[in-house]
Each structure stands twice: as structure tokens, then as C-alpha cells.
Amino acid sequence: MVPNNIKGAFSIEGIVNRPTVGDIMIKDVVVAFENESLVDVARRILDHDFNGLPVVDVNHKVVGIITQYDLVSKGTTIHFPTLIK
């Protein structure tokens, strides 16, 4: 016997009624531009309480992602505790 909470996961009804990424995603996206300064991007990440941002080019095409880890581990001089003040 299959428990009730698992039955729907394998039925057509369970698949049709499941939310999609499009149902919950944020449509007003906060981004970093690839030619922006690291300090400006770090400040934006902190101001929005994010762990990272998508990076876009001048045509708003996603070209990558920048994370807090990238900013502190790739030899930058970014010091997050200083930016928080």
C-alpha cells in the first residue's frame, strides 16, 4: 500500500497540480553587470541579503553568476564586515 502523501507524486494529477519555477520566481531580477566594480556588486548583494547575483552583459544576456564566496575567495580586497557598517 502506498501512503497518501506519496500517491499524488506519481499520478497525472500530482504532476499537473505541482507548482513550477515560473509560479514562484522573482520577475524583477536584481543583477550585476560584468563591467561593474566589485565593491558596488558586493554592496548590492548585502543590501538585498542575497548570496549572489546573475551577471549580465550590456544586452542583459546572462553571462555568469557572482557569489559572496567569489568575492572573498578570488583574491579580491572585499571585506564584507566593513561593507555592513
NUMIGU-249041 format. One record per residue (C-alpha): residue in one letter; x, y, z. Coordinates in steps of 0.001 Angstrom, whole numbers, padded with zeros to 6 digits, always signed. Layout:
// NUMIGU-249041
AXYZ/...
***
This chain:
// NUMIGU-249041
M+000000+000000+000000/V+001342+003443-000967/P+000922+006243+001629/N-001478+009021+000583/N+001227+011719+000592/I+003257+009729-001949/K+000410+008564-004212/G-000152+012014-005782/A+003527+012386-006600/F+003303+009602-009157/S-000087+010374-010675/I-001019+012665-013548/E-002957+014824-011081/G+000158+015200-008919/I+002257+016311-011890/V-000321+018725-013320/N-001015+020443-009998/R+002596+020928-008912/P+003927+024480-008895/T+006648+025338-011389/V+009650+027620-011120/G+007701+030179-013144/D+004985+030197-010499/I+007319+031330-007724/M+010265+033052-009417/I+011022+036730-008987/K+010455+038587-012233/D+012059+041892-011231/V+015589+040477-011148/V+018471+042199-009382/V+021619+041758-011474/A+025267+042699-011668/F+026751+043996-014897/E+030009+042392-015977/N+031778+045783-016118/E+030700+046931-012620/S+033107+047361-009750/L+033329+044527-007245/V+032594+046895-004369/D+029322+048044-005979/V+028237+044460-006606/A+029205+043386-003077/R+027145+046263-001665/R+024127+045243-003786/I+024416+041628-002624/L+024472+042752+001001/D+021721+045351+000586/H+019368+042686-000771/D+020529+039967+001643/F+021459+037708-001290/N+024238+035150-001584/G+024913+036075-005200/L+023619+037694-008367/P+023324+036782-012023/V+025840+038695-014133/V+024606+040176-017411/D+026252+041901-020366/V+025176+045207-021939/N+022364+043367-023775/H+021069+041929-020473/K+022104+038414-021522/V+023152+036277-018573/V+026869+035579-018825/G+027528+034181-015350/I+026933+034449-011638/I+028839+036198-008858/T+028565+034992-005262/Q+029760+036167-001873/Y+032188+033245-001954/D+033660+034508-005233/L+034143+037957-003752/V+036064+036720-000714/S+037959+033784-002213/K+039298+035017-005538/G+041966+037356-004243/T+039779+040454-004014/T+040117+043062-001300/I+036398+042894-000455/H+035814+042688+003303/F+032109+042100+003969/P+032139+043133+007645/T+033417+046568+006574/L+030654+046924+003992/I+027980+046026+006537/K+028773+049091+008655/
***
